[in-house]
Amino acid sequence: MTKSALQIARTNYVPKMPEGLKGNVKIAEGAATESVADQKEIKELFPNTYGLPIVTFKQAEGEIGASDPVNVGVILSGGQAPGGHNVIAGIFDGIKRIHKDSKLYGFILGPSGLIDHQYKELTSEIIDEYRNTGGFDIIGSGRTKLETKEQFDKGLIILKKLDIKALVIIGGDDSNTNACVLAEYYKSINAGVQVLGCPKTIDGDLKNDQIETSFGFDTACKVYSELIGNIQRDCNSARKYWHFIKVMGRSASHIALECALQTHPNVCIISEEVEQKGLSLDDIIEYIAGVIAKRAENGLNFGTVIIPEGLIEFIPAMKNLISELNDFLAHNQEEFDLVRRSGKREYIISKLSPENSEIYASLPETVARQLTLDRDPHGNVQVSLIETEKLLTEMVSKKLSDWAKEGKYKGKFASITHFFGYEGRCAAPSNYDADYCYSLGYTASMLVASGKTGYMSSVKNTTAPAAEWVAGGVPITMMLNLERRHGEMKPVIQKALVKLDGAPFLYYKEKREEWAIHTDYVYPGPIQYFGPTEVCDQPSKTLQLEQTG
Ligand code: FBP
């Protein structure tokens, strides 16, 4: 691998760790826990792993170590997030600390590696190549869902063959839910394999009272905010473009909100607010066009609009339209296929309910086509492929020309669209993520040594200096509730959406009018890895506001 100068310099970075993890550790157990909801049902589904206590690690006298080596397996599951390699390095250093002959095995390309017995031993030479680097390429990641008994049993064969005592699954809400189900299953059959989870996703939607943030969110948001800041400086210099910027986040709008807090754009749409207020697409268009018109009155024909990736599914009317389209095409695909391409749009308009037909007819050609032609293997609309940034730009442009005809708008509107997603998922982890991830991994190894199963590794108090962070474990059953998935009630980890009464959103709400009309852009610049702590070690604005209000 040819390395960049930064990569070489970054190899020597020593992640900061909680004081409680340095040296020997002792475990403190709290009281029995309950699931966040549906306690009776969750208890019945998880008789062996329900009600376990939250645990915390504290510094102890004496030397760390065990008489026997502990072999551990690790899986990277789902989308990439900066810091995954440091979680693995943390696990590695932890288990080597416990016993020098412990081994770490990485399953290749996600959960399928466990099922298909594809793995590699992660030696110190390999680990050292990947310390403090972005990406998941050390073993690769995948989206295979680990959820059937057959898969669990197949996995157990290789775990036993490699004498693996514990499996650590690094993933988002669904992967950690599956880790919990797997932990329960292995416990119920006395398999002798512990299963632990680590909270990962740039989307930031795996968090709760016990898990402060998912790793990767910090770095990804810093990368997008740097780019948004650069665009803002450009548009404040040329003063002729409106930039419509979509940012990743499949469902929740945490990334959009964090980027807004870091950069002060003119508009940031928060999907959760759209849903709560029951806004229509036209309401959103009116709002954006209103800001553009207002700025134009002051001679400011430029600006930025941040759009969360998941927006479409939070607009109640669009949700209904998508659901009727899914249903209609599931039953009439053959007839639809026979209609000539040029007539497809009119065909759909004639078949939908009057309400949905009107919305569909109002959509730009390209989006209407994406809604009917681009479908996933199950026949569903591929919402993530819909170019919301283009949809909004086109519709805003139309609204402004209507207003111009009515004499309500006298500005000039030229727009450029962007989508920031993959640019941030494999960036070199910020100091926050490098430290947080290493600590999460090291904590996981301590959970292994303590014989815990069905736990998620947790590191708290992370707005304080790293030495004061608190490492421990949270029983995953504590985060579960029942939700309807594919027509069936399933135990799942509650997805954390943006709280509209939470400090980060309330702060944005208080400021947004001022940011909309005036130009108060912030230019965060690139992530800094070396330098003063106030430049290099700042946690996300979301976390700071959540913890300090
Ligand atoms: P995870 O929740 O698995 O971490 O993935 C998040 C994400 O990056 C979303 O923001 C985005 O919608 C999605 O993955 C894209 O998935 P893919 O990598 O399969 O294109």
Residues whose N, C-alpha, C, O or C-beta is under 5 A from the ligand:
A	BS01	FBP	S77 G78 G79 Q80 G172 K200 T201 I202 D203 M248 G249 R250
